[in-house]
Amino acid sequence: MLFRSAIVLDVGALFDKPGVYDAFVGYQWWINKFGNNHNNVVGSYETTPYFGVGVHF
């Protein structure tokens, strides 16, 4: 099971260029990664916060 969510902010709108620059922050939760049992296999359970920026050409 994989759950991924993110909140995206259009940063370009602050500089009168909407739709060009984005900033985002999110969270990912993954259990039984790659079909492995999370109780028996090390690395088959993941929780990760993430962030980043995007540029649209």
mmCIF file of the N, C-alpha and C atoms, coordinates in Angstrom:
data_MODEL
# 
_entry.id   MODEL 
# 
loop_
_atom_site.group_PDB 
_atom_site.id 
_atom_site.type_symbol 
_atom_site.label_atom_id 
_atom_site.label_alt_id 
_atom_site.label_comp_id 
_atom_site.label_asym_id 
_atom_site.label_entity_id 
_atom_site.label_seq_id 
_atom_site.pdbx_PDB_ins_code 
_atom_site.Cartn_x 
_atom_site.Cartn_y 
_atom_site.Cartn_z 
_atom_site.occupancy 
_atom_site.B_iso_or_equiv 
_atom_site.pdbx_formal_charge 
_atom_site.auth_seq_id 
_atom_site.auth_comp_id 
_atom_site.auth_asym_id 
_atom_site.auth_atom_id 
_atom_site.pdbx_PDB_model_num 
ATOM 1   N N  . MET A 1 1  ? 0.853  -1.166  0.000   1.00 0.00 ? 1  MET A N  1 
ATOM 2   C CA . MET A 1 1  ? 0.000  0.000   0.000   1.00 0.00 ? 1  MET A CA 1 
ATOM 3   C C  . MET A 1 1  ? 0.901  1.231   0.000   1.00 0.00 ? 1  MET A C  1 
ATOM 4   N N  . LEU A 1 2  ? 0.645  2.137   -0.906  1.00 0.00 ? 2  LEU A N  1 
ATOM 5   C CA . LEU A 1 2  ? 1.420  3.369   -1.022  1.00 0.00 ? 2  LEU A CA 1 
ATOM 6   C C  . LEU A 1 2  ? 0.478  4.550   -0.907  1.00 0.00 ? 2  LEU A C  1 
ATOM 7   N N  . PHE A 1 3  ? 0.829  5.476   -0.023  1.00 0.00 ? 3  PHE A N  1 
ATOM 8   C CA . PHE A 1 3  ? 0.067  6.710   0.138   1.00 0.00 ? 3  PHE A CA 1 
ATOM 9   C C  . PHE A 1 3  ? 1.039  7.865   -0.028  1.00 0.00 ? 3  PHE A C  1 
ATOM 10  N N  . ARG A 1 4  ? 0.744  8.777   -0.947  1.00 0.00 ? 4  ARG A N  1 
ATOM 11  C CA . ARG A 1 4  ? 1.598  9.938   -1.189  1.00 0.00 ? 4  ARG A CA 1 
ATOM 12  C C  . ARG A 1 4  ? 0.708  11.171  -1.316  1.00 0.00 ? 4  ARG A C  1 
ATOM 13  N N  . SER A 1 5  ? 1.030  12.191  -0.543  1.00 0.00 ? 5  SER A N  1 
ATOM 14  C CA . SER A 1 5  ? 0.269  13.443  -0.626  1.00 0.00 ? 5  SER A CA 1 
ATOM 15  C C  . SER A 1 5  ? 1.236  14.612  -0.699  1.00 0.00 ? 5  SER A C  1 
ATOM 16  N N  . ALA A 1 6  ? 0.764  15.710  -1.275  1.00 0.00 ? 6  ALA A N  1 
ATOM 17  C CA . ALA A 1 6  ? 1.603  16.899  -1.399  1.00 0.00 ? 6  ALA A CA 1 
ATOM 18  C C  . ALA A 1 6  ? 0.724  18.136  -1.465  1.00 0.00 ? 6  ALA A C  1 
ATOM 19  N N  . ILE A 1 7  ? 1.264  19.207  -0.962  1.00 0.00 ? 7  ILE A N  1 
ATOM 20  C CA . ILE A 1 7  ? 0.640  20.521  -1.081  1.00 0.00 ? 7  ILE A CA 1 
ATOM 21  C C  . ILE A 1 7  ? 1.544  21.348  -1.986  1.00 0.00 ? 7  ILE A C  1 
ATOM 22  N N  . VAL A 1 8  ? 0.969  21.905  -3.045  1.00 0.00 ? 8  VAL A N  1 
ATOM 23  C CA . VAL A 1 8  ? 1.735  22.649  -4.045  1.00 0.00 ? 8  VAL A CA 1 
ATOM 24  C C  . VAL A 1 8  ? 1.314  24.111  -4.016  1.00 0.00 ? 8  VAL A C  1 
ATOM 25  N N  . LEU A 1 9  ? 2.302  24.998  -4.015  1.00 0.00 ? 9  LEU A N  1 
ATOM 26  C CA . LEU A 1 9  ? 2.063  26.435  -4.036  1.00 0.00 ? 9  LEU A CA 1 
ATOM 27  C C  . LEU A 1 9  ? 2.617  27.003  -5.336  1.00 0.00 ? 9  LEU A C  1 
ATOM 28  N N  . ASP A 1 10 ? 1.810  27.769  -6.043  1.00 0.00 ? 10 ASP A N  1 
ATOM 29  C CA . ASP A 1 10 ? 2.245  28.420  -7.279  1.00 0.00 ? 10 ASP A CA 1 
ATOM 30  C C  . ASP A 1 10 ? 3.027  29.676  -6.906  1.00 0.00 ? 10 ASP A C  1 
ATOM 31  N N  . VAL A 1 11 ? 4.339  29.525  -6.749  1.00 0.00 ? 11 VAL A N  1 
ATOM 32  C CA . VAL A 1 11 ? 5.207  30.630  -6.333  1.00 0.00 ? 11 VAL A CA 1 
ATOM 33  C C  . VAL A 1 11 ? 5.306  31.683  -7.430  1.00 0.00 ? 11 VAL A C  1 
ATOM 34  N N  . GLY A 1 12 ? 5.171  31.290  -8.684  1.00 0.00 ? 12 GLY A N  1 
ATOM 35  C CA . GLY A 1 12 ? 5.252  32.243  -9.792  1.00 0.00 ? 12 GLY A CA 1 
ATOM 36  C C  . GLY A 1 12 ? 4.178  33.308  -9.727  1.00 0.00 ? 12 GLY A C  1 
ATOM 37  N N  . ALA A 1 13 ? 3.037  33.000  -9.116  1.00 0.00 ? 13 ALA A N  1 
ATOM 38  C CA . ALA A 1 13 ? 1.961  33.992  -8.996  1.00 0.00 ? 13 ALA A CA 1 
ATOM 39  C C  . ALA A 1 13 ? 2.386  35.173  -8.120  1.00 0.00 ? 13 ALA A C  1 
ATOM 40  N N  . LEU A 1 14 ? 3.327  34.954  -7.223  1.00 0.00 ? 14 LEU A N  1 
ATOM 41  C CA . LEU A 1 14 ? 3.839  36.041  -6.389  1.00 0.00 ? 14 LEU A CA 1 
ATOM 42  C C  . LEU A 1 14 ? 4.670  37.038  -7.189  1.00 0.00 ? 14 LEU A C  1 
ATOM 43  N N  . PHE A 1 15 ? 5.211  36.569  -8.336  1.00 0.00 ? 15 PHE A N  1 
ATOM 44  C CA . PHE A 1 15 ? 6.068  37.410  -9.170  1.00 0.00 ? 15 PHE A CA 1 
ATOM 45  C C  . PHE A 1 15 ? 5.421  37.708  -10.524 1.00 0.00 ? 15 PHE A C  1 
ATOM 46  N N  . ASP A 1 16 ? 4.097  37.673  -10.587 1.00 0.00 ? 16 ASP A N  1 
ATOM 47  C CA . ASP A 1 16 ? 3.331  37.938  -11.808 1.00 0.00 ? 16 ASP A CA 1 
ATOM 48  C C  . ASP A 1 16 ? 3.665  36.986  -12.951 1.00 0.00 ? 16 ASP A C  1 
ATOM 49  N N  . LYS A 1 17 ? 4.065  35.740  -12.621 1.00 0.00 ? 17 LYS A N  1 
ATOM 50  C CA . LYS A 1 17 ? 4.316  34.705  -13.633 1.00 0.00 ? 17 LYS A CA 1 
ATOM 51  C C  . LYS A 1 17 ? 3.636  33.406  -13.176 1.00 0.00 ? 17 LYS A C  1 
ATOM 52  N N  . PRO A 1 18 ? 2.287  33.404  -13.141 1.00 0.00 ? 18 PRO A N  1 
ATOM 53  C CA . PRO A 1 18 ? 1.599  32.198  -12.666 1.00 0.00 ? 18 PRO A CA 1 
ATOM 54  C C  . PRO A 1 18 ? 1.821  31.004  -13.588 1.00 0.00 ? 18 PRO A C  1 
ATOM 55  N N  . GLY A 1 19 ? 1.893  29.827  -12.998 1.00 0.00 ? 19 GLY A N  1 
ATOM 56  C CA . GLY A 1 19 ? 2.061  28.606  -13.776 1.00 0.00 ? 19 GLY A CA 1 
ATOM 57  C C  . GLY A 1 19 ? 3.477  28.308  -14.192 1.00 0.00 ? 19 GLY A C  1 
ATOM 58  N N  . VAL A 1 20 ? 4.462  29.067  -13.712 1.00 0.00 ? 20 VAL A N  1 
ATOM 59  C CA . VAL A 1 20 ? 5.851  28.841  -14.111 1.00 0.00 ? 20 VAL A CA 1 
ATOM 60  C C  . VAL A 1 20 ? 6.650  28.178  -12.987 1.00 0.00 ? 20 VAL A C  1 
ATOM 61  N N  . TYR A 1 21 ? 6.545  28.666  -11.760 1.00 0.00 ? 21 TYR A N  1 
ATOM 62  C CA . TYR A 1 21 ? 7.312  28.142  -10.623 1.00 0.00 ? 21 TYR A CA 1 
ATOM 63  C C  . TYR A 1 21 ? 6.381  27.562  -9.567  1.00 0.00 ? 21 TYR A C  1 
ATOM 64  N N  . ASP A 1 22 ? 6.722  26.383  -9.065  1.00 0.00 ? 22 ASP A N  1 
ATOM 65  C CA . ASP A 1 22 ? 5.970  25.717  -8.007  1.00 0.00 ? 22 ASP A CA 1 
ATOM 66  C C  . ASP A 1 22 ? 6.907  25.344  -6.870  1.00 0.00 ? 22 ASP A C  1 
ATOM 67  N N  . ALA A 1 23 ? 6.379  25.322  -5.670  1.00 0.00 ? 23 ALA A N  1 
ATOM 68  C CA . ALA A 1 23 ? 7.073  24.773  -4.502  1.00 0.00 ? 23 ALA A CA 1 
ATOM 69  C C  . ALA A 1 23 ? 6.109  23.802  -3.843  1.00 0.00 ? 23 ALA A C  1 
ATOM 70  N N  . PHE A 1 24 ? 6.634  22.679  -3.338  1.00 0.00 ? 24 PHE A N  1 
ATOM 71  C CA . PHE A 1 24 ? 5.750  21.691  -2.746  1.00 0.00 ? 24 PHE A CA 1 
ATOM 72  C C  . PHE A 1 24 ? 6.391  21.037  -1.528  1.00 0.00 ? 24 PHE A C  1 
ATOM 73  N N  . VAL A 1 25 ? 5.526  20.529  -0.656  1.00 0.00 ? 25 VAL A N  1 
ATOM 74  C CA . VAL A 1 25 ? 5.927  19.755  0.511   1.00 0.00 ? 25 VAL A CA 1 
ATOM 75  C C  . VAL A 1 25 ? 4.937  18.600  0.616   1.00 0.00 ? 25 VAL A C  1 
ATOM 76  N N  . GLY A 1 26 ? 5.438  17.427  1.003   1.00 0.00 ? 26 GLY A N  1 
ATOM 77  C CA . GLY A 1 26 ? 4.558  16.274  1.050   1.00 0.00 ? 26 GLY A CA 1 
ATOM 78  C C  . GLY A 1 26 ? 5.056  15.193  1.985   1.00 0.00 ? 26 GLY A C  1 
ATOM 79  N N  . TYR A 1 27 ? 4.315  14.096  1.993   1.00 0.00 ? 27 TYR A N  1 
ATOM 80  C CA . TYR A 1 27 ? 4.613  12.963  2.870   1.00 0.00 ? 27 TYR A CA 1 
ATOM 81  C C  . TYR A 1 27 ? 4.295  11.671  2.116   1.00 0.00 ? 27 TYR A C  1 
ATOM 82  N N  . GLN A 1 28 ? 5.155  10.669  2.278   1.00 0.00 ? 28 GLN A N  1 
ATOM 83  C CA . GLN A 1 28 ? 4.946  9.371   1.645   1.00 0.00 ? 28 GLN A CA 1 
ATOM 84  C C  . GLN A 1 28 ? 4.990  8.273   2.700   1.00 0.00 ? 28 GLN A C  1 
ATOM 85  N N  . TRP A 1 29 ? 4.009  7.373   2.657   1.00 0.00 ? 29 TRP A N  1 
ATOM 86  C CA . TRP A 1 29 ? 3.930  6.223   3.560   1.00 0.00 ? 29 TRP A CA 1 
ATOM 87  C C  . TRP A 1 29 ? 3.766  4.985   2.714   1.00 0.00 ? 29 TRP A C  1 
ATOM 88  N N  . TRP A 1 30 ? 4.671  4.021   2.846   1.00 0.00 ? 30 TRP A N  1 
ATOM 89  C CA . TRP A 1 30 ? 4.659  2.829   2.012   1.00 0.00 ? 30 TRP A CA 1 
ATOM 90  C C  . TRP A 1 30 ? 4.848  1.619   2.915   1.00 0.00 ? 30 TRP A C  1 
ATOM 91  N N  . ILE A 1 31 ? 3.864  0.718   2.888   1.00 0.00 ? 31 ILE A N  1 
ATOM 92  C CA . ILE A 1 31 ? 3.934  -0.514  3.666   1.00 0.00 ? 31 ILE A CA 1 
ATOM 93  C C  . ILE A 1 31 ? 3.888  -1.697  2.700   1.00 0.00 ? 31 ILE A C  1 
ATOM 94  N N  . ASN A 1 32 ? 4.614  -2.752  3.009   1.00 0.00 ? 32 ASN A N  1 
ATOM 95  C CA . ASN A 1 32 ? 4.778  -3.923  2.134   1.00 0.00 ? 32 ASN A CA 1 
ATOM 96  C C  . ASN A 1 32 ? 5.374  -3.507  0.796   1.00 0.00 ? 32 ASN A C  1 
ATOM 97  N N  . LYS A 1 33 ? 6.433  -2.716  0.875   1.00 0.00 ? 33 LYS A N  1 
ATOM 98  C CA . LYS A 1 33 ? 7.118  -2.190  -0.307  1.00 0.00 ? 33 LYS A CA 1 
ATOM 99  C C  . LYS A 1 33 ? 7.578  -3.333  -1.212  1.00 0.00 ? 33 LYS A C  1 
ATOM 100 N N  . PHE A 1 34 ? 7.280  -3.229  -2.500  1.00 0.00 ? 34 PHE A N  1 
ATOM 101 C CA . PHE A 1 34 ? 7.618  -4.218  -3.522  1.00 0.00 ? 34 PHE A CA 1 
ATOM 102 C C  . PHE A 1 34 ? 7.006  -5.590  -3.225  1.00 0.00 ? 34 PHE A C  1 
ATOM 103 N N  . GLY A 1 35 ? 5.890  -5.619  -2.484  1.00 0.00 ? 35 GLY A N  1 
ATOM 104 C CA . GLY A 1 35 ? 5.199  -6.869  -2.202  1.00 0.00 ? 35 GLY A CA 1 
ATOM 105 C C  . GLY A 1 35 ? 5.783  -7.679  -1.065  1.00 0.00 ? 35 GLY A C  1 
ATOM 106 N N  . ASN A 1 36 ? 6.791  -7.145  -0.378  1.00 0.00 ? 36 ASN A N  1 
ATOM 107 C CA . ASN A 1 36 ? 7.407  -7.859  0.735   1.00 0.00 ? 36 ASN A CA 1 
ATOM 108 C C  . ASN A 1 36 ? 6.618  -7.617  2.022   1.00 0.00 ? 36 ASN A C  1 
ATOM 109 N N  . ASN A 1 37 ? 6.614  -8.603  2.903   1.00 0.00 ? 37 ASN A N  1 
ATOM 110 C CA . ASN A 1 37 ? 5.943  -8.486  4.189   1.00 0.00 ? 37 ASN A CA 1 
ATOM 111 C C  . ASN A 1 37 ? 6.752  -7.558  5.086   1.00 0.00 ? 37 ASN A C  1 
ATOM 112 N N  . HIS A 1 38 ? 6.129  -6.494  5.579   1.00 0.00 ? 38 HIS A N  1 
ATOM 113 C CA . HIS A 1 38 ? 6.860  -5.506  6.370   1.00 0.00 ? 38 HIS A CA 1 
ATOM 114 C C  . HIS A 1 38 ? 7.281  -6.048  7.735   1.00 0.00 ? 38 HIS A C  1 
ATOM 115 N N  . ASN A 1 39 ? 6.726  -7.163  8.174   1.00 0.00 ? 39 ASN A N  1 
ATOM 116 C CA . ASN A 1 39 ? 7.120  -7.770  9.455   1.00 0.00 ? 39 ASN A CA 1 
ATOM 117 C C  . ASN A 1 39 ? 8.369  -8.638  9.325   1.00 0.00 ? 39 ASN A C  1 
ATOM 118 N N  . ASN A 1 40 ? 8.662  -9.121  8.111   1.00 0.00 ? 40 ASN A N  1 
ATOM 119 C CA . ASN A 1 40 ? 9.765  -10.065 7.926   1.00 0.00 ? 40 ASN A CA 1 
ATOM 120 C C  . ASN A 1 40 ? 10.942 -9.505  7.130   1.00 0.00 ? 40 ASN A C  1 
ATOM 121 N N  . VAL A 1 41 ? 10.730 -8.501  6.309   1.00 0.00 ? 41 VAL A N  1 
ATOM 122 C CA . VAL A 1 41 ? 11.777 -8.007  5.407   1.00 0.00 ? 41 VAL A CA 1 
ATOM 123 C C  . VAL A 1 41 ? 12.147 -6.578  5.791   1.00 0.00 ? 41 VAL A C  1 
ATOM 124 N N  . VAL A 1 42 ? 13.418 -6.380  6.100   1.00 0.00 ? 42 VAL A N  1 
ATOM 125 C CA . VAL A 1 42 ? 13.911 -5.053  6.440   1.00 0.00 ? 42 VAL A CA 1 
ATOM 126 C C  . VAL A 1 42 ? 13.859 -4.172  5.190   1.00 0.00 ? 42 VAL A C  1 
ATOM 127 N N  . GLY A 1 43 ? 13.359 -2.937  5.323   1.00 0.00 ? 43 GLY A N  1 
ATOM 128 C CA . GLY A 1 43 ? 13.300 -2.013  4.209   1.00 0.00 ? 43 GLY A CA 1 
ATOM 129 C C  . GLY A 1 43 ? 11.990 -2.038  3.445   1.00 0.00 ? 43 GLY A C  1 
ATOM 130 N N  . SER A 1 44 ? 11.039 -2.865  3.890   1.00 0.00 ? 44 SER A N  1 
ATOM 131 C CA . SER A 1 44 ? 9.759  -2.913  3.171   1.00 0.00 ? 44 SER A CA 1 
ATOM 132 C C  . SER A 1 44 ? 8.709  -2.006  3.799   1.00 0.00 ? 44 SER A C  1 
ATOM 133 N N  . TYR A 1 45 ? 9.120  -1.137  4.726   1.00 0.00 ? 45 TYR A N  1 
ATOM 134 C CA . TYR A 1 45 ? 8.249  -0.140  5.344   1.00 0.00 ? 45 TYR A CA 1 
ATOM 135 C C  . TYR A 1 45 ? 8.958  1.201   5.266   1.00 0.00 ? 45 TYR A C  1 
ATOM 136 N N  . GLU A 1 46 ? 8.262  2.228   4.747   1.00 0.00 ? 46 GLU A N  1 
ATOM 137 C CA . GLU A 1 46 ? 8.905  3.527   4.548   1.00 0.00 ? 46 GLU A CA 1 
ATOM 138 C C  . GLU A 1 46 ? 7.956  4.654   4.926   1.00 0.00 ? 46 GLU A C  1 
ATOM 139 N N  . THR A 1 47 ? 8.474  5.641   5.639   1.00 0.00 ? 47 THR A N  1 
ATOM 140 C CA . THR A 1 47 ? 7.780  6.907   5.876   1.00 0.00 ? 47 THR A CA 1 
ATOM 141 C C  . THR A 1 47 ? 8.777  8.016   5.550   1.00 0.00 ? 47 THR A C  1 
ATOM 142 N N  . THR A 1 48 ? 8.386  8.908   4.651   1.00 0.00 ? 48 THR A N  1 
ATOM 143 C CA . THR A 1 48 ? 9.315  9.916   4.164   1.00 0.00 ? 48 THR A CA 1 
ATOM 144 C C  . THR A 1 48 ? 8.628  11.257  3.941   1.00 0.00 ? 48 THR A C  1 
ATOM 145 N N  . PRO A 1 49 ? 9.101  12.318  4.600   1.00 0.00 ? 49 PRO A N  1 
ATOM 146 C CA . PRO A 1 49 ? 8.649  13.654  4.202   1.00 0.00 ? 49 PRO A CA 1 
ATOM 147 C C  . PRO A 1 49 ? 9.509  14.108  3.018   1.00 0.00 ? 49 PRO A C  1 
ATOM 148 N N  . TYR A 1 50 ? 8.939  14.910  2.141   1.00 0.00 ? 50 TYR A N  1 
ATOM 149 C CA . TYR A 1 50 ? 9.715  15.412  1.004   1.00 0.00 ? 50 TYR A CA 1 
ATOM 150 C C  . TYR A 1 50 ? 9.284  16.831  0.652   1.00 0.00 ? 50 TYR A C  1 
ATOM 151 N N  . PHE A 1 51 ? 10.160 17.521  -0.070  1.00 0.00 ? 51 PHE A N  1 
ATOM 152 C CA . PHE A 1 51 ? 9.883  18.889  -0.508  1.00 0.00 ? 51 PHE A CA 1 
ATOM 153 C C  . PHE A 1 51 ? 10.662 19.137  -1.797  1.00 0.00 ? 51 PHE A C  1 
ATOM 154 N N  . GLY A 1 52 ? 10.274 20.168  -2.508  1.00 0.00 ? 52 GLY A N  1 
ATOM 155 C CA . GLY A 1 52 ? 10.982 20.470  -3.740  1.00 0.00 ? 52 GLY A CA 1 
ATOM 156 C C  . GLY A 1 52 ? 10.406 21.684  -4.456  1.00 0.00 ? 52 GLY A C  1 
ATOM 157 N N  . VAL A 1 53 ? 10.982 21.960  -5.599  1.00 0.00 ? 53 VAL A N  1 
ATOM 158 C CA . VAL A 1 53 ? 10.545 23.067  -6.444  1.00 0.00 ? 53 VAL A CA 1 
ATOM 159 C C  . VAL A 1 53 ? 10.397 22.533  -7.869  1.00 0.00 ? 53 VAL A C  1 
ATOM 160 N N  . GLY A 1 54 ? 9.579  23.223  -8.660  1.00 0.00 ? 54 GLY A N  1 
ATOM 161 C CA . GLY A 1 54 ? 9.378  22.839  -10.044 1.00 0.00 ? 54 GLY A CA 1 
ATOM 162 C C  . GLY A 1 54 ? 9.339  24.063  -10.934 1.00 0.00 ? 54 GLY A C  1 
ATOM 163 N N  . VAL A 1 55 ? 9.808  23.874  -12.163 1.00 0.00 ? 55 VAL A N  1 
ATOM 164 C CA . VAL A 1 55 ? 9.789  24.933  -13.174 1.00 0.00 ? 55 VAL A CA 1 
ATOM 165 C C  . VAL A 1 55 ? 9.105  24.357  -14.401 1.00 0.00 ? 55 VAL A C  1 
ATOM 166 N N  . HIS A 1 56 ? 8.119  25.074  -14.932 1.00 0.00 ? 56 HIS A N  1 
ATOM 167 C CA . HIS A 1 56 ? 7.390  24.649  -16.123 1.00 0.00 ? 56 HIS A CA 1 
ATOM 168 C C  . HIS A 1 56 ? 7.869  25.481  -17.317 1.00 0.00 ? 56 HIS A C  1 
ATOM 169 N N  . PHE A 1 57 ? 8.327  24.802  -18.352 1.00 0.00 ? 57 PHE A N  1 
ATOM 170 C CA . PHE A 1 57 ? 8.839  25.485  -19.543 1.00 0.00 ? 57 PHE A CA 1 
ATOM 171 C C  . PHE A 1 57 ? 7.760  25.669  -20.566 1.00 0.00 ? 57 PHE A C  1 
# 
